[in-house]
Amino acid sequence: MNARATSQPLGNIDELEKRAREAADNLSQATSRNAVWDKAAKAIKPSLANLDKIRTDAGNEATKADELVKSLEGSYDSDVSKSVRKTRDAVDAENETLKEEMSSKQESLKTAKDDVDSAKKALDESTANFEAAQKELMGISKSIQDQQKLVMALEKEIQDADSKHQLVETVVKLEDLKREVKKLKEWIKTEYETKKWTALNAAADDLIQKTDALPAAQAKVPSAEEDYKKVTTKYEDAVKNRIDSIKQRIADNEMPAKEAPSKPSNDAVPLTG
């Protein structure tokens, strides 16, 4: 079987093991695909080894829970119980809203921190560009002198080759000399220096902008952290005090503490008990 034919997605551990075996049979091919599936099988199999038993145990627990609800739900069908359910739904909806707000604040905090990282990276790059532009400007004199020395050396080599009637050497170096003289003529122009100054000015403007951007990005992190901390505390308190909140809201609505149902019912138990 061809281990390269892996266009079909996997759906369970058996398919993964089969894929891994196919890869193992073709390890002599030393493909990255073989190594990936072999590694995946070794990593995933232990985690899913007891999945069938876990599913069975969870299913049994779900059945027990259904039976408990069925055995008790009929005893909690009065107006008081209905009010409790309605209040529970309202409190849970508010808590879910808090949870969504917490997630939003967490994302905002992540964005603020990512912006700081991006600003740092941009500043590092801008600093490097400025230093390179500065180095280019500082190196003009030396570059011209080095280029002049190169031209002088080529002139000497050409004269020597010409005196020895070395046609190939003379022609090749003449072409080299034309190329290098062209560079030298460009570099000694004031326009060449002006280009370097222009590049330096642009790099400096960018560096100033990136330098200012970093503290601006950093300044947003504390407030984002504080907002996330506040809503997280509020959400955690709401979850922790969920039952008390439901009880308090019922009390605020002046619901009676007891109810005499038309049939024996656990609803007669005090709400605050």
DRENDO-1510 file (C-alpha; in Angstrom, 1 decimal, always signed):
<recs>
REC; n; res; u; v; w
REC; 1; MET; +0.0; +0.0; +0.0 .
REC; 2; ASN; +1.2; +3.4; -0.8 .
REC; 3; ALA; +1.9; +5.5; +2.3 .
REC; 4; ARG; +1.9; +8.7; +0.2 .
REC; 5; ALA; -1.8; +8.3; -0.5 .
REC; 6; THR; -3.0; +10.2; +2.6 .
REC; 7; SER; -5.6; +12.6; +1.1 .
REC; 8; GLN; -8.4; +11.0; +3.2 .
REC; 9; PRO; -8.7; +12.6; +6.6 .
REC; 10; LEU; -8.4; +10.5; +9.8 .
REC; 11; GLY; -11.4; +9.9; +12.0 .
REC; 12; ASN; -10.3; +7.6; +14.8 .
REC; 13; ILE; -7.3; +6.0; +16.5 .
REC; 14; ASP; -7.7; +2.8; +14.4 .
REC; 15; GLU; -7.3; +4.8; +11.2 .
REC; 16; LEU; -4.3; +6.6; +12.7 .
REC; 17; GLU; -2.7; +3.3; +13.6 .
REC; 18; LYS; -3.3; +2.0; +10.1 .
REC; 19; ARG; -1.8; +5.1; +8.7 .
REC; 20; ALA; +1.2; +4.7; +11.0 .
REC; 21; ARG; +1.7; +1.1; +10.0 .
REC; 22; GLU; +1.6; +2.0; +6.3 .
REC; 23; ALA; +4.2; +4.7; +7.1 .
REC; 24; ALA; +6.4; +2.2; +9.0 .
REC; 25; ASP; +6.3; -0.2; +6.0 .
REC; 26; ASN; +7.7; +2.5; +3.9 .
REC; 27; LEU; +10.2; +4.1; +6.2 .
REC; 28; SER; +12.9; +3.1; +3.7 .
REC; 29; GLN; +11.5; +6.0; +1.6 .
REC; 30; ALA; +12.4; +8.3; +4.4 .
REC; 31; THR; +9.6; +10.7; +3.6 .
REC; 32; SER; +8.5; +13.4; +6.0 .
REC; 33; ARG; +5.0; +12.1; +5.7 .
REC; 34; ASN; +6.0; +8.7; +7.1 .
REC; 35; ALA; +7.8; +10.4; +10.1 .
REC; 36; VAL; +4.7; +12.6; +10.8 .
REC; 37; TRP; +2.2; +9.7; +11.1 .
REC; 38; ASP; +4.6; +7.5; +13.0 .
REC; 39; LYS; +5.2; +10.3; +15.6 .
REC; 40; ALA; +1.5; +11.1; +15.7 .
REC; 41; ALA; +0.5; +7.5; +16.5 .
REC; 42; LYS; +3.0; +7.2; +19.3 .
REC; 43; ALA; +1.8; +10.5; +20.8 .
REC; 44; ILE; -2.0; +10.1; +20.5 .
REC; 45; LYS; -2.6; +6.4; +21.1 .
REC; 46; PRO; -1.9; +6.5; +24.9 .
REC; 47; SER; -4.3; +9.4; +25.3 .
REC; 48; LEU; -7.1; +7.5; +23.6 .
REC; 49; ALA; -6.3; +4.0; +24.9 .
REC; 50; ASN; -9.3; +4.0; +27.4 .
REC; 51; LEU; -11.7; +6.0; +25.3 .
REC; 52; ASP; -14.3; +3.2; +24.9 .
REC; 53; LYS; -14.4; +2.7; +28.7 .
REC; 54; ILE; -14.5; +6.4; +29.3 .
REC; 55; ARG; -17.5; +6.7; +26.9 .
REC; 56; THR; -19.3; +3.8; +28.6 .
REC; 57; ASP; -18.7; +5.3; +32.1 .
REC; 58; ALA; -19.9; +8.7; +31.0 .
REC; 59; GLY; -22.9; +7.2; +29.3 .
REC; 60; ASN; -23.9; +5.3; +32.5 .
REC; 61; GLU; -23.5; +8.5; +34.5 .
REC; 62; ALA; -25.7; +10.4; +32.1 .
REC; 63; THR; -28.4; +7.7; +32.4 .
REC; 64; LYS; -28.2; +8.0; +36.2 .
REC; 65; ALA; -28.6; +11.7; +36.0 .
REC; 66; ASP; -31.6; +11.4; +33.7 .
REC; 67; GLU; -33.2; +9.0; +36.2 .
REC; 68; LEU; -32.6; +11.4; +39.1 .
REC; 69; VAL; -34.2; +14.2; +37.2 .
REC; 70; LYS; -37.2; +12.1; +36.2 .
REC; 71; SER; -37.7; +10.9; +39.8 .
REC; 72; LEU; -37.7; +14.4; +41.3 .
REC; 73; GLU; -38.8; +16.8; +38.6 .
REC; 74; GLY; -42.5; +16.1; +39.2 .
REC; 75; SER; -42.2; +17.2; +42.8 .
REC; 76; TYR; -40.9; +20.6; +41.8 .
REC; 77; ASP; -43.5; +21.8; +39.4 .
REC; 78; SER; -45.2; +24.5; +41.5 .
REC; 79; ASP; -45.3; +28.2; +40.8 .
REC; 80; VAL; -42.5; +28.8; +43.2 .
REC; 81; SER; -40.3; +26.2; +41.3 .
REC; 82; LYS; -41.2; +27.8; +38.0 .
REC; 83; SER; -40.2; +31.2; +39.4 .
REC; 84; VAL; -36.9; +29.7; +40.6 .
REC; 85; ARG; -36.2; +28.3; +37.1 .
REC; 86; LYS; -37.0; +31.6; +35.5 .
REC; 87; THR; -34.7; +33.5; +37.9 .
REC; 88; ARG; -32.0; +30.9; +37.4 .
REC; 89; ASP; -32.2; +31.4; +33.6 .
REC; 90; ALA; -32.0; +35.2; +34.1 .
REC; 91; VAL; -29.0; +34.9; +36.4 .
REC; 92; ASP; -27.2; +32.4; +34.1 .
REC; 93; ALA; -27.8; +34.7; +31.1 .
REC; 94; GLU; -26.2; +37.6; +33.0 .
REC; 95; ASN; -23.3; +35.3; +33.9 .
REC; 96; GLU; -22.9; +34.2; +30.3 .
REC; 97; THR; -22.8; +37.9; +29.3 .
REC; 98; LEU; -20.1; +38.5; +31.8 .
REC; 99; LYS; -18.2; +35.5; +30.5 .
REC; 100; GLU; -18.4; +36.9; +27.0 .
REC; 101; GLU; -17.2; +40.2; +28.2 .
REC; 102; MET; -14.3; +38.5; +30.0 .
REC; 103; SER; -13.4; +36.8; +26.8 .
REC; 104; SER; -13.5; +40.1; +25.0 .
REC; 105; LYS; -11.3; +41.8; +27.5 .
REC; 106; GLN; -8.9; +38.9; +27.4 .
REC; 107; GLU; -8.6; +39.2; +23.7 .
REC; 108; SER; -8.1; +43.0; +24.0 .
REC; 109; LEU; -5.3; +42.3; +26.5 .
REC; 110; LYS; -3.7; +39.8; +24.1 .
REC; 111; THR; -4.0; +42.4; +21.3 .
REC; 112; ALA; -2.4; +45.1; +23.5 .
REC; 113; LYS; +0.5; +42.8; +24.3 .
REC; 114; ASP; +0.9; +41.7; +20.7 .
REC; 115; ASP; +1.0; +45.3; +19.7 .
REC; 116; VAL; +3.9; +45.9; +22.1 .
REC; 117; ASP; +5.8; +43.0; +20.7 .
REC; 118; SER; +5.1; +44.2; +17.2 .
REC; 119; ALA; +6.2; +47.7; +18.2 .
REC; 120; LYS; +9.5; +46.4; +19.7 .
REC; 121; LYS; +10.2; +44.4; +16.5 .
REC; 122; ALA; +9.4; +47.4; +14.3 .
REC; 123; LEU; +11.7; +49.6; +16.5 .
REC; 124; ASP; +14.5; +47.0; +16.3 .
REC; 125; GLU; +14.2; +46.9; +12.5 .
REC; 126; SER; +14.0; +50.7; +12.2 .
REC; 127; THR; +17.1; +51.1; +14.4 .
REC; 128; ALA; +19.0; +48.7; +12.2 .
REC; 129; ASN; +17.9; +50.5; +9.1 .
REC; 130; PHE; +18.9; +53.9; +10.5 .
REC; 131; GLU; +22.3; +52.5; +11.6 .
REC; 132; ALA; +22.8; +51.0; +8.1 .
REC; 133; ALA; +21.9; +54.4; +6.5 .
REC; 134; GLN; +24.3; +56.2; +8.8 .
REC; 135; LYS; +27.0; +53.7; +8.0 .
REC; 136; GLU; +26.4; +54.2; +4.3 .
REC; 137; LEU; +26.8; +58.0; +4.7 .
REC; 138; MET; +29.9; +57.7; +6.9 .
REC; 139; GLY; +31.5; +55.3; +4.4 .
REC; 140; ILE; +31.2; +57.5; +1.3 .
REC; 141; SER; +34.8; +58.9; +1.5 .
REC; 142; LYS; +36.3; +55.4; +2.1 .
REC; 143; SER; +34.1; +53.9; -0.7 .
REC; 144; ILE; +35.4; +56.5; -3.2 .
REC; 145; GLN; +39.0; +56.0; -2.1 .
REC; 146; ASP; +38.7; +52.2; -2.3 .
REC; 147; GLN; +37.0; +52.5; -5.7 .
REC; 148; GLN; +39.8; +54.8; -6.9 .
REC; 149; LYS; +42.4; +52.3; -5.8 .
REC; 150; LEU; +40.5; +49.6; -7.7 .
REC; 151; VAL; +40.5; +51.7; -10.9 .
REC; 152; MET; +44.2; +52.4; -10.5 .
REC; 153; ALA; +45.0; +48.7; -10.0 .
REC; 154; LEU; +43.0; +47.8; -13.1 .
REC; 155; GLU; +44.8; +50.5; -15.1 .
REC; 156; LYS; +48.1; +49.0; -14.1 .
REC; 157; GLU; +47.0; +45.5; -14.9 .
REC; 158; ILE; +45.7; +46.5; -18.3 .
REC; 159; GLN; +49.0; +48.4; -19.2 .
REC; 160; ASP; +50.9; +45.3; -18.1 .
REC; 161; ALA; +48.7; +42.9; -20.1 .
REC; 162; ASP; +48.9; +45.2; -23.2 .
REC; 163; SER; +52.7; +45.5; -23.0 .
REC; 164; LYS; +52.8; +41.7; -23.1 .
REC; 165; HIS; +50.3; +41.5; -25.9 .
REC; 166; GLN; +47.9; +39.4; -23.8 .
REC; 167; LEU; +44.7; +39.9; -25.8 .
REC; 168; VAL; +42.3; +38.1; -23.6 .
REC; 169; GLU; +43.5; +39.6; -20.3 .
REC; 170; THR; +43.6; +43.1; -21.8 .
REC; 171; VAL; +40.0; +42.9; -23.3 .
REC; 172; VAL; +38.5; +41.4; -20.1 .
REC; 173; LYS; +40.1; +44.0; -17.8 .
REC; 174; LEU; +39.2; +46.8; -20.2 .
REC; 175; GLU; +35.6; +45.9; -19.8 .
REC; 176; ASP; +36.1; +45.6; -16.0 .
REC; 177; LEU; +37.7; +49.0; -16.0 .
REC; 178; LYS; +34.8; +50.6; -17.8 .
REC; 179; ARG; +32.4; +49.2; -15.3 .
REC; 180; GLU; +34.4; +50.3; -12.3 .
REC; 181; VAL; +35.1; +53.8; -13.7 .
REC; 182; LYS; +31.3; +54.2; -14.2 .
REC; 183; LYS; +30.8; +53.5; -10.5 .
REC; 184; LEU; +33.6; +55.9; -9.5 .
REC; 185; LYS; +32.1; +58.7; -11.6 .
REC; 186; GLU; +28.7; +58.2; -10.0 .
REC; 187; TRP; +30.1; +58.1; -6.4 .
REC; 188; ILE; +32.0; +61.3; -6.8 .
REC; 189; LYS; +28.9; +63.2; -7.7 .
REC; 190; THR; +27.3; +65.4; -5.0 .
REC; 191; GLU; +24.0; +63.7; -6.0 .
REC; 192; TYR; +25.4; +60.4; -4.7 .
REC; 193; GLU; +26.0; +62.0; -1.3 .
REC; 194; THR; +22.5; +63.6; -1.4 .
REC; 195; LYS; +20.9; +60.2; -1.9 .
REC; 196; LYS; +22.6; +58.9; +1.2 .
REC; 197; TRP; +21.4; +61.9; +3.2 .
REC; 198; THR; +17.9; +61.4; +1.9 .
REC; 199; ALA; +18.0; +57.8; +2.9 .
REC; 200; LEU; +19.3; +58.8; +6.4 .
REC; 201; ASN; +16.6; +61.4; +6.8 .
REC; 202; ALA; +13.9; +58.8; +5.9 .
REC; 203; ALA; +15.4; +56.3; +8.2 .
REC; 204; ALA; +15.5; +58.9; +11.0 .
REC; 205; ASP; +11.9; +59.9; +10.5 .
REC; 206; ASP; +10.9; +56.2; +10.6 .
REC; 207; LEU; +13.0; +55.6; +13.7 .
REC; 208; ILE; +11.4; +58.6; +15.5 .
REC; 209; GLN; +8.0; +57.3; +14.7 .
REC; 210; LYS; +8.7; +53.7; +15.8 .
REC; 211; THR; +10.4; +55.1; +19.0 .
REC; 212; ASP; +7.2; +57.0; +19.9 .
REC; 213; ALA; +5.0; +54.1; +19.0 .
REC; 214; LEU; +6.5; +51.7; +21.5 .
REC; 215; PRO; +5.6; +53.6; +24.7 .
REC; 216; ALA; +2.2; +54.4; +23.2 .
REC; 217; ALA; +1.6; +50.7; +22.8 .
REC; 218; GLN; +3.0; +49.8; +26.2 .
REC; 219; ALA; +0.7; +52.4; +27.8 .
REC; 220; LYS; -2.3; +50.5; +26.7 .
REC; 221; VAL; -1.4; +47.2; +28.5 .
REC; 222; PRO; -2.0; +48.3; +32.1 .
REC; 223; SER; -5.5; +49.5; +31.4 .
REC; 224; ALA; -6.3; +46.4; +29.4 .
REC; 225; GLU; -4.9; +44.2; +32.2 .
REC; 226; GLU; -7.0; +46.1; +34.8 .
REC; 227; ASP; -10.2; +45.8; +32.6 .
REC; 228; TYR; -9.6; +42.1; +32.2 .
REC; 229; LYS; -8.9; +41.7; +35.9 .
REC; 230; LYS; -12.1; +43.5; +36.9 .
REC; 231; VAL; -14.4; +41.6; +34.7 .
REC; 232; THR; -12.7; +38.3; +35.6 .
REC; 233; THR; -13.2; +39.0; +39.3 .
REC; 234; LYS; -16.8; +40.0; +38.7 .
REC; 235; TYR; -17.5; +36.8; +36.7 .
REC; 236; GLU; -15.8; +34.6; +39.2 .
REC; 237; ASP; -17.8; +36.1; +42.0 .
REC; 238; ALA; -21.0; +35.8; +40.0 .
REC; 239; VAL; -20.3; +32.1; +39.5 .
REC; 240; LYS; -19.3; +31.5; +43.1 .
REC; 241; ASN; -22.4; +33.3; +44.4 .
REC; 242; ARG; -24.8; +31.9; +41.8 .
REC; 243; ILE; -27.2; +30.2; +44.2 .
REC; 244; ASP; -27.2; +33.1; +46.6 .
REC; 245; SER; -27.9; +35.5; +43.8 .
REC; 246; ILE; -30.9; +33.5; +42.7 .
REC; 247; LYS; -32.2; +33.4; +46.3 .
REC; 248; GLN; -31.7; +37.1; +46.8 .
REC; 249; ARG; -33.5; +38.0; +43.6 .
REC; 250; ILE; -36.4; +35.8; +44.5 .
REC; 251; ALA; -36.5; +37.5; +47.9 .
REC; 252; ASP; -36.3; +40.9; +46.3 .
REC; 253; ASN; -39.4; +40.0; +44.2 .
REC; 254; GLU; -41.2; +39.3; +47.5 .
REC; 255; MET; -41.7; +35.7; +46.8 .
REC; 256; PRO; -43.2; +33.8; +49.8 .
REC; 257; ALA; -40.6; +31.7; +51.7 .
REC; 258; LYS; -43.0; +28.7; +51.7 .
REC; 259; GLU; -45.7; +27.4; +49.4 .
REC; 260; ALA; -48.4; +24.9; +50.2 .
REC; 261; PRO; -48.6; +22.8; +47.0 .
REC; 262; SER; -51.8; +20.9; +46.1 .
REC; 263; LYS; -49.9; +17.7; +46.4 .
REC; 264; PRO; -47.0; +16.5; +48.6 .
REC; 265; SER; -44.0; +18.5; +47.2 .
REC; 266; ASN; -40.4; +19.3; +48.2 .
REC; 267; ASP; -41.3; +22.9; +47.2 .
REC; 268; ALA; -42.5; +23.4; +50.7 .
REC; 269; VAL; -38.9; +23.6; +51.8 .
REC; 270; PRO; -37.7; +27.3; +52.6 .
REC; 271; LEU; -35.8; +28.8; +49.7 .
REC; 272; THR; -33.1; +30.0; +52.1 .
REC; 273; GLY; -32.7; +26.7; +53.9 .
</recs>
